[in-house]
């Protein structure tokens, strides 16, 4: 089964992927994320003063595939918007990708909970 993943930033704005997380997430064998999530990761790395080229090379080394967002993903994400709370747009796209691929979604964001396809990696 393919997997979709949310990539989040560490406390100091560094992209940190411990070995046990890479193994658990299957990152060494390839994984997917939505292009919307990829954009958010790039934005957060840069906003924290990080080197996006280095972060991108790290993610590329794990053969992380970036998949285009679809109209169906957009509609799925829109239906799950909660005013003033809930997952970000990029987070909802990640969840939509999990639905589209019939895949588990791993996250370190405890706000996502643990229901359905969502699995915490912390």
Beta strands, then each sheet from edge to edge (+ up, - down):
strand 1: 3-5
strand 2: 31-34
strand 3: 64-67
strand 4: 104-107
strand 5: 118-120
sheet 1: 1+ 4+ 5+
sheet 2: 2+ 3+
end
